[in-house]
Amino acid sequence: MYLTKRQKQIIELTKEKSPMTSEQIAEKLDLRVPTIRGDLRLLTATEILKSRPKVGYEFSEMPKSGINFDELYNSDISNVIKKPIFVQANTTLQECVNILFLKDSGSLYVIDDKQNLLGLISRKDLLSVTVNNTDTESMVASMVMTRMPNLVTVTSDMSIIEVGKLLFKHEVDSLPVTKKGHPRQVVGKITKNRLFEYFIELGIKYTE
C-alpha cells in the first residue's frame, strides 16, 4: 500500500502516543486540521488508525501485504513458458525476417532435422546483419545465429527468480527452455516480456 510522507508521519505520531485528537496531530505537523482531514480519513478507512469519537485517533496496525512472495519469485517457470518458433539452418535470412515479424516474436531457434538446438537468432541479430550488409539474399540462418554451446539454456523446473537473474546477467531478451538433461531439446522459451506479464497478472490478482 502506498502512503505519503505525511501519512507516515501521522502513523509514527500515533504509534508514540495514542489517542491523539486531530488538533494535536495537526499541531505536531505544524499544519491546519482541514489539511490532514483527508489523510485521517484514508488511514481510518484502511484501519491503520481507529477513530474514537470525542477521544481521538489511535494506532491500530499496519495492513498485512496480500502478496505471496513465495509464489511471486520461487514458483517454477513451467506456467509462464512461451511456445518457441523454429527454423532450419538453411532457412534464408529473408524468410527469417518474415517469420519473426509475422509471428511477432523476438527470437527464432535454429534446429536440425532431429529437433536439436543449433543456435538462436534474435531481432537484434537480424537488424545488425541487414543494416551492415547490402547483399543478404544468399545468407541463411546458420550464418547469423548465436551458436551452441554459447547459448544459456534453462529448464522448466527452475524458479522465476533464477531465470530472471540469468536474463539480466547475460543481457538477453529470451532464453531457450530445454528438457532436463537434454540441453539441445527445446520445449519452449522464456522472455523478459513474459516475466513482466506474469508480475502484472499477479499484481492484478492481489489487488482485486
PyRosetta script that sets phi, psi and omega in degrees:
from pyrosetta import init, pose_from_sequence

init()
pose = pose_from_sequence("MYLTKRQKQIIELTKEKSPMTSEQIAEKLDLRVPTIRGDLRLLTATEILKSRPKVGYEFSEMPKSGINFDELYNSDISNVIKKPIFVQANTTLQECVNILFLKDSGSLYVIDDKQNLLGLISRKDLLSVTVNNTDTESMVASMVMTRMPNLVTVTSDMSIIEVGKLLFKHEVDSLPVTKKGHPRQVVGKITKNRLFEYFIELGIKYTE")
pose.set_psi(1, 132.7)
pose.set_omega(1, -179.7)
pose.set_phi(2, -86.5)
pose.set_psi(2, 129.4)
pose.set_omega(2, 176.5)
pose.set_phi(3, -124.1)
pose.set_psi(3, 142.0)
pose.set_omega(3, 178.3)
pose.set_phi(4, -76.4)
pose.set_psi(4, 166.9)
pose.set_omega(4, 178.8)
pose.set_phi(5, -58.6)
pose.set_psi(5, -41.8)
pose.set_omega(5, -178.9)
pose.set_phi(6, -66.5)
pose.set_psi(6, -40.0)
pose.set_omega(6, 178.7)
pose.set_phi(7, -64.1)
pose.set_psi(7, -38.8)
pose.set_omega(7, 177.3)
pose.set_phi(8, -65.3)
pose.set_psi(8, -36.3)
pose.set_omega(8, 177.9)
pose.set_phi(9, -65.2)
pose.set_psi(9, -39.8)
pose.set_omega(9, 178.7)
pose.set_phi(10, -63.5)
pose.set_psi(10, -41.9)
pose.set_omega(10, 178.6)
pose.set_phi(11, -60.5)
pose.set_psi(11, -45.5)
pose.set_omega(11, -178.8)
pose.set_phi(12, -64.4)
pose.set_psi(12, -38.5)
pose.set_omega(12, 178.4)
pose.set_phi(13, -62.7)
pose.set_psi(13, -43.8)
pose.set_omega(13, -178.5)
pose.set_phi(14, -75.0)
pose.set_psi(14, -22.2)
pose.set_omega(14, 173.7)
pose.set_phi(15, -68.8)
pose.set_psi(15, -39.0)
pose.set_omega(15, -177.6)
pose.set_phi(16, -74.3)
pose.set_psi(16, -35.2)
pose.set_omega(16, -177.4)
pose.set_phi(17, -148.9)
pose.set_psi(17, 122.5)
pose.set_omega(17, 176.3)
pose.set_phi(18, -139.8)
pose.set_psi(18, 144.4)
pose.set_omega(18, -2.9)
pose.set_phi(19, -81.2)
pose.set_psi(19, 163.0)
pose.set_omega(19, 174.1)
pose.set_phi(20, -131.9)
pose.set_psi(20, 137.6)
pose.set_omega(20, 176.5)
pose.set_phi(21, -76.6)
pose.set_psi(21, 163.2)
pose.set_omega(21, 177.9)
pose.set_phi(22, -61.6)
pose.set_psi(22, -33.0)
pose.set_omega(22, 179.2)
pose.set_phi(23, -67.3)
pose.set_psi(23, -40.0)
pose.set_omega(23, 178.9)
pose.set_phi(24, -66.3)
pose.set_psi(24, -42.2)
pose.set_omega(24, 179.1)
pose.set_phi(25, -64.1)
pose.set_psi(25, -45.6)
pose.set_omega(25, -179.9)
pose.set_phi(26, -61.2)
pose.set_psi(26, -41.0)
pose.set_omega(26, -179.8)
pose.set_phi(27, -63.5)
pose.set_psi(27, -42.3)
pose.set_omega(27, 179.0)
pose.set_phi(28, -62.1)
pose.set_psi(28, -33.6)
pose.set_omega(28, -178.4)
pose.set_phi(29, -90.8)
pose.set_psi(29, -1.4)
pose.set_omega(29, -177.9)
pose.set_phi(30, 59.4)
pose.set_psi(30, 44.3)
pose.set_omega(30, 179.4)
pose.set_phi(31, -130.9)
pose.set_psi(31, 173.0)
pose.set_omega(31, 175.1)
pose.set_phi(32, -94.6)
pose.set_psi(32, 153.1)
pose.set_omega(32, -177.5)
pose.set_phi(33, -56.5)
pose.set_psi(33, -45.2)
pose.set_omega(33, -179.6)
pose.set_phi(34, -58.4)
pose.set_psi(34, -27.0)
pose.set_omega(34, -179.2)
pose.set_phi(35, -67.5)
pose.set_psi(35, -35.0)
pose.set_omega(35, -176.6)
pose.set_phi(36, -100.2)
pose.set_psi(36, 1.9)
pose.set_omega(36, -175.8)
pose.set_phi(37, -60.5)
pose.set_psi(37, -41.8)
pose.set_omega(37, 179.2)
pose.set_phi(38, -64.7)
pose.set_psi(38, -37.2)
pose.set_omega(38, 178.5)
pose.set_phi(39, -64.7)
pose.set_psi(39, -43.7)
pose.set_omega(39, -179.8)
pose.set_phi(40, -65.4)
pose.set_psi(40, -37.2)
pose.set_omega(40, 179.1)
pose.set_phi(41, -64.1)
pose.set_psi(41, -43.4)
pose.set_omega(41, -179.8)
pose.set_phi(42, -66.7)
pose.set_psi(42, -42.4)
pose.set_omega(42, -177.2)
pose.set_phi(43, -68.4)
pose.set_psi(43, -30.4)
pose.set_omega(43, 175.7)
pose.set_phi(44, -79.5)
pose.set_psi(44, -34.2)
pose.set_omega(44, 178.9)
pose.set_phi(45, -64.5)
pose.set_psi(45, -34.7)
pose.set_omega(45, 179.1)
pose.set_phi(46, -89.0)
pose.set_psi(46, 3.2)
pose.set_omega(46, 176.5)
pose.set_phi(47, 64.3)
pose.set_psi(47, 21.7)
pose.set_omega(47, 171.7)
pose.set_phi(48, -74.1)
pose.set_psi(48, -37.3)
pose.set_omega(48, 173.6)
pose.set_phi(49, -114.1)
pose.set_psi(49, 149.9)
pose.set_omega(49, 170.9)
pose.set_phi(50, -108.5)
pose.set_psi(50, 137.2)
pose.set_omega(50, 179.4)
pose.set_phi(51, -103.9)
pose.set_psi(51, 123.5)
pose.set_omega(51, 178.7)
pose.set_phi(52, -112.9)
pose.set_psi(52, 113.6)
pose.set_omega(52, -177.2)
pose.set_phi(53, -51.5)
pose.set_psi(53, 133.6)
pose.set_omega(53, 178.1)
pose.set_phi(54, 64.1)
pose.set_psi(54, 5.6)
pose.set_omega(54, 178.8)
pose.set_phi(55, -116.3)
pose.set_psi(55, -50.7)
pose.set_omega(55, 177.6)
pose.set_phi(56, 135.7)
pose.set_psi(56, -160.5)
pose.set_omega(56, -177.3)
pose.set_phi(57, -107.7)
pose.set_psi(57, 140.6)
pose.set_omega(57, 176.2)
pose.set_phi(58, -134.5)
pose.set_psi(58, 148.2)
pose.set_omega(58, -179.1)
pose.set_phi(59, -68.9)
pose.set_psi(59, 134.4)
pose.set_omega(59, 177.8)
pose.set_phi(60, -102.8)
pose.set_psi(60, -78.6)
pose.set_omega(60, 175.3)
pose.set_phi(61, -169.8)
pose.set_psi(61, 155.9)
pose.set_omega(61, 175.8)
pose.set_phi(62, -76.0)
pose.set_psi(62, 137.7)
pose.set_omega(62, 179.0)
pose.set_phi(63, -64.9)
pose.set_psi(63, 141.2)
pose.set_omega(63, 178.1)
pose.set_phi(64, -76.7)
pose.set_psi(64, 141.2)
pose.set_omega(64, 178.1)
pose.set_phi(65, -65.6)
pose.set_psi(65, 136.0)
pose.set_omega(65, 178.4)
pose.set_phi(66, -85.4)
pose.set_psi(66, -1.0)
pose.set_omega(66, -175.9)
pose.set_phi(67, -83.3)
pose.set_psi(67, 129.1)
pose.set_omega(67, 176.1)
pose.set_phi(68, -91.4)
pose.set_psi(68, 99.0)
pose.set_omega(68, -174.8)
pose.set_phi(69, -69.1)
pose.set_psi(69, -25.1)
pose.set_omega(69, 175.8)
pose.set_phi(70, -64.9)
pose.set_psi(70, -42.2)
pose.set_omega(70, 177.3)
pose.set_phi(71, -67.7)
pose.set_psi(71, -37.5)
pose.set_omega(71, -175.9)
pose.set_phi(72, -64.2)
pose.set_psi(72, -44.7)
pose.set_omega(72, -171.8)
pose.set_phi(73, -110.0)
pose.set_psi(73, -32.0)
pose.set_omega(73, -170.6)
pose.set_phi(74, -98.5)
pose.set_psi(74, -3.4)
pose.set_omega(74, 174.6)
pose.set_phi(75, -65.5)
pose.set_psi(75, 150.2)
pose.set_omega(75, 177.3)
pose.set_phi(76, -77.2)
pose.set_psi(76, 168.1)
pose.set_omega(76, -172.4)
pose.set_phi(77, -86.5)
pose.set_psi(77, 5.0)
pose.set_omega(77, -173.4)
pose.set_phi(78, -57.5)
pose.set_psi(78, -30.5)
pose.set_omega(78, -177.6)
pose.set_phi(79, -90.4)
pose.set_psi(79, -1.9)
pose.set_omega(79, -178.9)
pose.set_phi(80, -121.2)
pose.set_psi(80, 10.0)
pose.set_omega(80, 179.6)
pose.set_phi(81, -71.4)
pose.set_psi(81, 139.6)
pose.set_omega(81, 177.0)
pose.set_phi(82, -101.8)
pose.set_psi(82, 159.4)
pose.set_omega(82, 179.8)
pose.set_phi(83, -74.9)
pose.set_psi(83, 131.0)
pose.set_omega(83, -179.7)
pose.set_phi(84, -79.8)
pose.set_psi(84, 159.0)
pose.set_omega(84, 174.9)
pose.set_phi(85, -116.9)
pose.set_psi(85, 123.8)
pose.set_omega(85, -174.2)
pose.set_phi(86, -105.1)
pose.set_psi(86, 148.1)
pose.set_omega(86, 169.1)
pose.set_phi(87, -136.8)
pose.set_psi(87, 162.8)
pose.set_omega(87, 177.3)
pose.set_phi(88, -90.1)
pose.set_psi(88, 162.8)
pose.set_omega(88, -178.8)
pose.set_phi(89, -62.0)
pose.set_psi(89, -29.2)
pose.set_omega(89, -177.8)
pose.set_phi(90, -96.0)
pose.set_psi(90, 9.7)
pose.set_omega(90, 175.1)
pose.set_phi(91, -65.4)
pose.set_psi(91, 132.6)
pose.set_omega(91, -176.9)
pose.set_phi(92, -68.8)
pose.set_psi(92, 157.7)
pose.set_omega(92, -179.4)
pose.set_phi(93, -62.3)
pose.set_psi(93, -38.4)
pose.set_omega(93, 179.3)
pose.set_phi(94, -64.1)
pose.set_psi(94, -40.1)
pose.set_omega(94, 176.2)
pose.set_phi(95, -62.3)
pose.set_psi(95, -41.1)
pose.set_omega(95, 178.7)
pose.set_phi(96, -60.2)
pose.set_psi(96, -44.6)
pose.set_omega(96, 178.6)
pose.set_phi(97, -60.6)
pose.set_psi(97, -46.8)
pose.set_omega(97, -178.6)
pose.set_phi(98, -61.7)
pose.set_psi(98, -45.3)
pose.set_omega(98, -179.2)
pose.set_phi(99, -63.9)
pose.set_psi(99, -44.0)
pose.set_omega(99, -177.2)
pose.set_phi(100, -58.6)
pose.set_psi(100, -45.3)
pose.set_omega(100, -175.9)
pose.set_phi(101, -83.5)
pose.set_psi(101, -31.4)
pose.set_omega(101, 176.1)
pose.set_phi(102, -66.6)
pose.set_psi(102, -37.1)
pose.set_omega(102, 179.7)
pose.set_phi(103, -87.7)
pose.set_psi(103, -4.5)
pose.set_omega(103, -177.9)
pose.set_phi(104, 50.4)
pose.set_psi(104, 52.1)
pose.set_omega(104, -178.3)
pose.set_phi(105, -114.5)
pose.set_psi(105, 158.1)
pose.set_omega(105, 179.1)
pose.set_phi(106, -96.7)
pose.set_psi(106, -8.1)
pose.set_omega(106, -177.0)
pose.set_phi(107, -156.5)
pose.set_psi(107, 155.1)
pose.set_omega(107, 175.0)
pose.set_phi(108, -124.7)
pose.set_psi(108, 140.3)
pose.set_omega(108, 177.8)
pose.set_phi(109, -104.2)
pose.set_psi(109, 125.7)
pose.set_omega(109, -178.6)
pose.set_phi(110, -91.8)
pose.set_psi(110, 123.9)
pose.set_omega(110, -177.6)
pose.set_phi(111, -126.9)
pose.set_psi(111, 163.8)
pose.set_omega(111, 175.7)
pose.set_phi(112, -96.6)
pose.set_psi(112, -172.4)
pose.set_omega(112, -176.9)
pose.set_phi(113, -65.5)
pose.set_psi(113, -19.0)
pose.set_omega(113, 179.5)
pose.set_phi(114, -99.9)
pose.set_psi(114, 15.8)
pose.set_omega(114, 178.4)
pose.set_phi(115, 68.2)
pose.set_psi(115, 18.9)
pose.set_omega(115, 177.0)
pose.set_phi(116, -82.4)
pose.set_psi(116, 138.3)
pose.set_omega(116, -179.1)
pose.set_phi(117, -71.7)
pose.set_psi(117, 126.2)
pose.set_omega(117, 178.1)
pose.set_phi(118, -104.3)
pose.set_psi(118, -34.7)
pose.set_omega(118, -176.9)
pose.set_phi(119, -178.6)
pose.set_psi(119, -175.3)
pose.set_omega(119, -177.0)
pose.set_phi(120, -136.6)
pose.set_psi(120, 140.4)
pose.set_omega(120, 174.5)
pose.set_phi(121, -119.8)
pose.set_psi(121, 125.1)
pose.set_omega(121, 178.3)
pose.set_phi(122, -103.7)
pose.set_psi(122, 167.4)
pose.set_omega(122, 175.1)
pose.set_phi(123, -58.2)
pose.set_psi(123, -38.4)
pose.set_omega(123, 179.9)
pose.set_phi(124, -62.6)
pose.set_psi(124, -39.7)
pose.set_omega(124, 178.3)
pose.set_phi(125, -60.9)
pose.set_psi(125, -47.5)
pose.set_omega(125, -177.8)
pose.set_phi(126, -65.5)
pose.set_psi(126, -41.5)
pose.set_omega(126, 179.7)
pose.set_phi(127, -63.2)
pose.set_psi(127, -43.1)
pose.set_omega(127, 179.8)
pose.set_phi(128, -61.5)
pose.set_psi(128, -43.4)
pose.set_omega(128, -177.8)
pose.set_phi(129, -69.0)
pose.set_psi(129, -45.4)
pose.set_omega(129, -177.2)
pose.set_phi(130, -69.1)
pose.set_psi(130, -30.0)
pose.set_omega(130, 179.1)
pose.set_phi(131, -75.6)
pose.set_psi(131, -38.4)
pose.set_omega(131, -174.1)
pose.set_phi(132, -92.7)
pose.set_psi(132, -3.9)
pose.set_omega(132, -179.9)
pose.set_phi(133, -129.2)
pose.set_psi(133, 132.2)
pose.set_omega(133, 178.2)
pose.set_phi(134, -86.1)
pose.set_psi(134, -27.5)
pose.set_omega(134, -178.9)
pose.set_phi(135, -111.0)
pose.set_psi(135, 93.9)
pose.set_omega(135, -178.6)
pose.set_phi(136, -111.8)
pose.set_psi(136, -0.9)
pose.set_omega(136, -175.9)
pose.set_phi(137, -64.8)
pose.set_psi(137, -31.4)
pose.set_omega(137, -177.5)
pose.set_phi(138, -92.5)
pose.set_psi(138, -1.5)
pose.set_omega(138, -176.6)
pose.set_phi(139, -83.8)
pose.set_psi(139, 146.6)
pose.set_omega(139, 179.4)
pose.set_phi(140, -124.8)
pose.set_psi(140, 171.2)
pose.set_omega(140, -173.7)
pose.set_phi(141, -55.5)
pose.set_psi(141, -41.4)
pose.set_omega(141, -176.3)
pose.set_phi(142, -63.4)
pose.set_psi(142, -18.1)
pose.set_omega(142, -177.9)
pose.set_phi(143, -83.2)
pose.set_psi(143, -19.3)
pose.set_omega(143, -175.0)
pose.set_phi(144, -120.3)
pose.set_psi(144, -8.0)
pose.set_omega(144, -175.1)
pose.set_phi(145, -74.5)
pose.set_psi(145, 155.3)
pose.set_omega(145, 167.5)
pose.set_phi(146, -82.8)
pose.set_psi(146, 122.5)
pose.set_omega(146, -169.5)
pose.set_phi(147, -89.6)
pose.set_psi(147, 151.8)
pose.set_omega(147, 166.2)
pose.set_phi(148, -68.1)
pose.set_psi(148, 143.8)
pose.set_omega(148, 8.3)
pose.set_phi(149, -94.5)
pose.set_psi(149, 24.0)
pose.set_omega(149, -177.8)
pose.set_phi(150, -80.3)
pose.set_psi(150, -4.5)
pose.set_omega(150, 178.7)
pose.set_phi(151, -88.9)
pose.set_psi(151, 141.4)
pose.set_omega(151, 173.3)
pose.set_phi(152, -89.8)
pose.set_psi(152, 128.1)
pose.set_omega(152, 178.6)
pose.set_phi(153, -117.5)
pose.set_psi(153, 158.4)
pose.set_omega(153, 177.8)
pose.set_phi(154, -130.5)
pose.set_psi(154, 167.9)
pose.set_omega(154, 176.7)
pose.set_phi(155, -120.0)
pose.set_psi(155, 158.7)
pose.set_omega(155, -172.0)
pose.set_phi(156, -67.1)
pose.set_psi(156, -14.9)
pose.set_omega(156, 179.3)
pose.set_phi(157, -89.4)
pose.set_psi(157, 0.3)
pose.set_omega(157, 177.6)
pose.set_phi(158, -77.9)
pose.set_psi(158, 151.9)
pose.set_omega(158, -175.3)
pose.set_phi(159, -80.6)
pose.set_psi(159, 161.0)
pose.set_omega(159, 176.7)
pose.set_phi(160, -54.5)
pose.set_psi(160, -45.6)
pose.set_omega(160, -176.1)
pose.set_phi(161, -69.1)
pose.set_psi(161, -37.5)
pose.set_omega(161, 178.1)
pose.set_phi(162, -61.4)
pose.set_psi(162, -48.2)
pose.set_omega(162, -177.4)
pose.set_phi(163, -67.9)
pose.set_psi(163, -39.9)
pose.set_omega(163, 178.5)
pose.set_phi(164, -60.0)
pose.set_psi(164, -41.2)
pose.set_omega(164, 178.2)
pose.set_phi(165, -62.7)
pose.set_psi(165, -39.1)
pose.set_omega(165, 179.8)
pose.set_phi(166, -67.0)
pose.set_psi(166, -40.7)
pose.set_omega(166, 179.0)
pose.set_phi(167, -59.5)
pose.set_psi(167, -43.8)
pose.set_omega(167, -178.8)
pose.set_phi(168, -75.9)
pose.set_psi(168, -38.1)
pose.set_omega(168, -179.0)
pose.set_phi(169, -61.2)
pose.set_psi(169, -43.2)
pose.set_omega(169, -175.6)
pose.set_phi(170, -94.4)
pose.set_psi(170, 0.7)
pose.set_omega(170, 175.4)
pose.set_phi(171, 53.6)
pose.set_psi(171, 49.6)
pose.set_omega(171, 178.1)
pose.set_phi(172, -122.1)
pose.set_psi(172, 159.0)
pose.set_omega(172, -178.8)
pose.set_phi(173, -90.1)
pose.set_psi(173, -20.0)
pose.set_omega(173, 179.4)
pose.set_phi(174, -152.1)
pose.set_psi(174, 159.3)
pose.set_omega(174, 177.2)
pose.set_phi(175, -133.0)
pose.set_psi(175, 139.9)
pose.set_omega(175, 175.8)
pose.set_phi(176, -69.3)
pose.set_psi(176, 137.6)
pose.set_omega(176, 173.7)
pose.set_phi(177, -101.2)
pose.set_psi(177, 121.8)
pose.set_omega(177, -175.1)
pose.set_phi(178, -118.6)
pose.set_psi(178, 164.8)
pose.set_omega(178, 175.5)
pose.set_phi(179, -65.0)
pose.set_psi(179, 139.5)
pose.set_omega(179, 179.9)
pose.set_phi(180, -62.7)
pose.set_psi(180, 127.9)
pose.set_omega(180, -177.9)
pose.set_phi(181, 85.0)
pose.set_psi(181, -4.6)
pose.set_omega(181, 179.9)
pose.set_phi(182, -134.7)
pose.set_psi(182, 75.7)
pose.set_omega(182, -172.4)
pose.set_phi(183, -65.4)
pose.set_psi(183, -4.4)
pose.set_omega(183, 176.9)
pose.set_phi(184, -105.3)
pose.set_psi(184, -3.3)
pose.set_omega(184, 179.6)
pose.set_phi(185, -97.6)
pose.set_psi(185, 99.3)
pose.set_omega(185, -175.0)
pose.set_phi(186, -81.6)
pose.set_psi(186, 130.9)
pose.set_omega(186, 177.5)
pose.set_phi(187, -115.2)
pose.set_psi(187, -6.7)
pose.set_omega(187, -179.8)
pose.set_phi(188, 174.1)
pose.set_psi(188, -167.8)
pose.set_omega(188, 175.6)
pose.set_phi(189, -146.5)
pose.set_psi(189, 156.5)
pose.set_omega(189, 176.2)
pose.set_phi(190, -125.8)
pose.set_psi(190, 133.9)
pose.set_omega(190, -175.4)
pose.set_phi(191, -124.8)
pose.set_psi(191, 161.3)
pose.set_omega(191, 175.4)
pose.set_phi(192, -60.8)
pose.set_psi(192, -41.5)
pose.set_omega(192, -179.8)
pose.set_phi(193, -62.8)
pose.set_psi(193, -39.3)
pose.set_omega(193, -179.9)
pose.set_phi(194, -66.6)
pose.set_psi(194, -38.1)
pose.set_omega(194, 176.9)
pose.set_phi(195, -65.7)
pose.set_psi(195, -37.6)
pose.set_omega(195, 177.2)
pose.set_phi(196, -62.3)
pose.set_psi(196, -45.2)
pose.set_omega(196, 177.5)
pose.set_phi(197, -58.6)
pose.set_psi(197, -41.4)
pose.set_omega(197, -179.7)
pose.set_phi(198, -59.8)
pose.set_psi(198, -45.8)
pose.set_omega(198, 179.7)
pose.set_phi(199, -65.2)
pose.set_psi(199, -38.4)
pose.set_omega(199, 177.9)
pose.set_phi(200, -65.2)
pose.set_psi(200, -43.6)
pose.set_omega(200, 179.5)
pose.set_phi(201, -58.8)
pose.set_psi(201, -44.0)
pose.set_omega(201, 179.1)
pose.set_phi(202, -69.1)
pose.set_psi(202, -36.4)
pose.set_omega(202, 177.1)
pose.set_phi(203, -60.3)
pose.set_psi(203, -42.8)
pose.set_omega(203, 177.7)
pose.set_phi(204, -63.7)
pose.set_psi(204, -42.4)
pose.set_omega(204, -179.6)
pose.set_phi(205, -57.6)
pose.set_psi(205, -42.9)
pose.set_omega(205, -173.8)
pose.set_phi(206, -87.3)
pose.set_psi(206, -6.8)
pose.set_omega(206, 178.7)
pose.set_phi(207, -108.8)
pose.set_psi(207, -5.6)
pose.set_omega(207, 178.9)
pose.set_phi(208, -74.6)
pose.dump_pdb("model.pdb")
